[in-house]
């Protein structure tokens, strides 16, 4: 895990002089480096989050997306005092996993405490300090107190925060029996599976190691697509490129007359849900919007197939989605769908993604020549 400042300088996001200014502010004010770099206008928050995600090897979550999830959350997951102490914000439960926004996803102690309390696998997402602070204020407004104050955390908190205990005090049970039962061995923090494999194409595993790395521009994308040797590599490259511009992504493959989930990245995708998505291409759906066009930008129209697409995307429902086709020799062989929850997709992103999808289609033609 490299140093954040060095990573930002290597990317060209900030200058050495700006780094020194930020570090000086850190020594004087005590906040994190990224906070000062954003405050001084040296870097925007999304660029900071991309660097933090690369540094920690976890996905990032932006302020609008996190707040959208919290608005949809109807039950407290952790008690407020615990949230305030750990500076974390749980925002979604998926089966046996809990997704948590953290400014420091390397804080193993906080992850342990959350896993112990919830008995769920923890998926950390990195967020800025400012976003965590705003989200905590929102949590105070919308979430009920989950348990009594005496049950707010594990026994270690009681010992750490109180002074003047005698030895007999330390042996005196201060939590209810049901809370003490929560202290058995915790689930481990979950690895974030961001990619689904698709039958008939090369399985790509989690793909996380390949997808992390310096930001890919148009030139890099074309060079890497030209060197790809499998359909899986092409898909990963396109998804990685798109994930630096969109917060939530699904890549669908068109195979034997069906549109099926292939791979995805971002919030709040679940690989199993994406893998299970498969519909006949002739059934009316959002994918029909691409029959005579190289893009679709707008809301998901509605209908049985589109409802299934919304289920794959999960909450919050997108304001608008961008869908671009991947074509091989004029035939559509896939669709890339992405959005930014709570926001519209900028025109600049649309202008980048259309040629990127076209290049990915050409790369697929090269690696699948004779098998299309």
N, C-alpha and C positions, 0 to 999 in steps of 0.2 A: 504494500500500500504506500504509494508515493506521497510526498508532501504536497498539500494543496497549492501553495504558492508556486512551487517549482512546476507543477503540472500546468497551471494557468499561464506561466511565462512561456513554457515550451509550446503551448497551443497558440501563442500570440494573442491571447485574450487580454493580457495586461503587460505593461513594461516592467523592467527591473525597478525603475524608480517608483512606480506605483506600488509594487510589492513592498519596497522598503517603507513607503508611507503607511501602508496598511499594517505592517508589522510594528511600526512605531506606535500607531494608534492602539494596537492590541496590548502592548506593554503598558501603555498609559491608562487605557480604559477597561481592559479586562474582558472585552467581548471577543467573539471568534473573528478570525481574519476575514472570512467571507462576508460577515455582516458589515465590516468597515468598507470593504471593496465595493459593495453595493451602495452603501450610504454615500460614498464619495463619487459615485457615478462612474467608477472605473470599469464595471462589468454589470450586465443585467442579471436579474435573478435566475432566469432560465439557464444562462450559460454557467452560472455558479452551480446550479443543481446538476447539470450534466457532468461537470467536473467532480462534484461530490459523489455522484452515482458511480462514476468510473473509479474513483479513489476507494470507495468502500465495497464495490462489487454488488450493489443492490439497486433496485429501481428508485427513481425519485417521484415525488408527488408535489404538484404545484399548489399554490394557495387556492385558486378557484376550484380545482378538482377536489381538494380535501374538504372545503366547505360544502360543496355539493353533496359529498358522501355524508357529512355530519347532518345535513338537513334531512336526509333520508333515514338516518339512524333513529330508531324509536326506543331503544333500551340502553341503559348504562351498562358498560362492559367492565369498567374499573371504577372504583370510588374516586371522587374528586381529589381528596387529599393525596392519593397515590399518583394521580395524573400530574398534579402540581409538583410533587416531589421529584418524580422521574422525568418530567418534561417530555411526555409522550402523549400521543393522541391515537387510540384505536379507532379505526374508521370503518372496518368491514370484517364480518365473520363469513368464512367460506368453508362449509363442512367442518373439518377438524382443525382449521387454521384461523388465525386472527392476523389481520394486516394492521400494522402500527406505523404511524408517522413519527420519526425521531430526528432530532438534529445531529445526533451522534449514534448512528446504527452500529458502531463498533463497541458500544457499551454493553458488554456481555452480562453485567450484573443486572441491568434494567431488563434485558431480554429474559434472564432467568426468573426475575420476580414476576413478570407478566405471565410467563409460561406456568409458573407455580400457581399463581392465583386463578388463572382461567382454565388450566389443564388443557390448553390448546397449543398447537405448534405456532410459533411466532414468525411472521414474515415482516422484517423491517423495511421501511421505505424512508429514504432520506428527505428531509424538508429543511427549509431555512429556519433560523431562530425566530425571525419575524413571523413566519407562517405558523410555527408552533404556538407562539404567544397569542396570535389572533384566534387560532383554533381553540386554544384553551379557554379564551374568553367566551367563545361560542358554545363550547361544551358546558360551561357554567350556566348558560341560559337555557339549554335544551335538554340536558341529561338529568334524570333523577339521581338522588344518592342511592348507590347500588346496595350498600350495606351500612350498618351502624358504624359510627366513628371508631368504636372500639375494635371493629373487625376490619379496619381499612387496609391493613397490610399484614405482613408476616411478623412473627414474634421478634425477629431481629430488629424491626423498626422500634418496637416498644423499648428494647434495651438501649438502642443507639440514641434515642431522642430524649430520654429521661435521665436526669442526674439525681444523685443522692440515694440510689437503691442500696439496700442491705442485701446480703447473700440470701436471706429468707425471702426478700422481695423478688429476687430473680427466679426463685424456684416456685413462686406463687403463680398459678395459671391466671393470666389476665385476658385470655381470649376464649371464646366459646368453643366447645369441643368440635363442632362442625368446621370451624375455621382451622383448628389444629390439624384436622384430617387432610386439609388441602396441602399440607407440607410434604406429602410423599413425593417420590422422584418425579421431576418435571419432564414434560415432553421437550425434545430438543428443538432449537430454532429451525424452522423449515427452510429448505433450499427453495428458491423461487424458480419454478419451471415456467419459462416464458415461451417455449416453442413446442408445437405439436407436430408429430410426424404424420405422414399421409400415405396410405397404401398405394403401391405402384410407383412411388417416388423414393428417392434415397432417404432413409430415416436420418434425422438430424439431431436426435437427443435433445438436451436442454439448450445447446448452442450458446450458452451464456458467455463462456470464455471467448469464443470467436467474436461475439457481438460487441463486447466491451472494447474500448480503445479510443484513440483520438477521433475527433469529429471528422466525418467523411464529407468532402465536397464533391461537386459534379465530376471533376477530373479524377479524383480517387475512386469514385464509384465506377466510372467507365473502365479504369485500369484494372480494378479488382474483378469486375464482371468478365473482362476479357481473359482473366486467368482462371476463372472458375471451371471446375471439372465435373460438377454434379448439379442436379436441380436443387438439392438442398442448400448448396453453397450460394447459388443465385438467390434463392428465397431469403436466406439469412442476410446477405448483403443488402437486399432491397429493404428488408424489415429494419435493419440497423440504421440505414440511411433515413428511412421515414421516421423512425423513433426519435430522431434528433429534431424533428419538426412537428410531430404530432404526439399526443399523449397516449392514445389508445389505438391499437392496430390489429387487424385481422387480415391474413393472406389466405385466400380461398383458391383451390385448384379445380379446374374443370376437367373431369376424367370420366370417360365412358358415359357421357350424357348427364352427368351429375355435377353439381357444385358442392364441394366438400371442404370442410375446414382443414387447413394445412398447417399454418404456424401463426403465432401472434405474439404481441408484446404490449406491456403497459397495463393500465388499470381498466377494469378490474377483471381481466381475462382469466379464465380457468382453462387449462390445457385440455382437460377431459371434456368440458362442454364444447370446446372448439372442435376436438376430434370427432365428437358424436354428431356434429352438424353435417347433414347430407340431404340434398333435395334435387329433384329432377330439374334440369336446366330449362325445360319448356314451361314449367309452372310460373305464372306471373309473379314478379318480385322486383326488388330494387335493381337486381342485376340486368333486368330488361332495359333499364334506362341507358345501358351502355351499348345497345345494339348498333346505333348509328352515331355514336359519339366517343370521344377519347376521355371523357370525364363525366361524373355526376357530382354535383355539389348542392346539397339541400337536405331537408328532413327525410327520414326513412318513411316511404309512402304509406305503408299499412297493408295488411293482408296476412294470410297464414304464414307464408315464408318469411315475410318481413318481421312478423312477431317473433319468429324463431331467431332471426338475426339479433333482435333486441335482447333476447334472453342470453345469447352468447356474449354480447357486449356488456350486459349487466347494468346496474344503476351507476350513475344517473343517466337518464335517457338523453342521448345526444341532441343538441340544438340543430346541428347539421353534420352530415358526414361527407367526406370526399371519397369517391370510389373511382379507381382508374383500372382499366383492363390491361392484362398482360397478353400480348398476341404473338403467336408463332405462325409465320407465313400467312398472315391475314386471319387466322382462326384464334378466337379467344380461348386461352388455356388457363386463365386465372384472373382473380380480382384482388386488388389491394384496397382495403377499406380502413379509413382512419378518421379520428375526430379529436377535438380538444374539449372535454366536458365543460359545460357552462359557457363556452365561447363559440364564435364562428371561426371557420378555418380562414386564415389570412390569404389574400390573393397571391402573395409571394410564395406561399407554400404550395398552392395549386400549380403555379407556374414551374416549380421545381419538380413536383411529383409526377406530372404527366410525362415529361421526357425520361425521367428515371424509370418509370414503368415500361416505357417503350424500349429502353435499353435492356431492361431485365428480360423482356420478351425475346429480344434478339439473342441474348445470352442463353436463354432456354433453348432456342432453336439450335444453337451451336452445340450445346452439351447433350441434347436429346435427338440429334440428327439421326433420322432413320427410325426413331421410335415414336415420333409424334403421331 
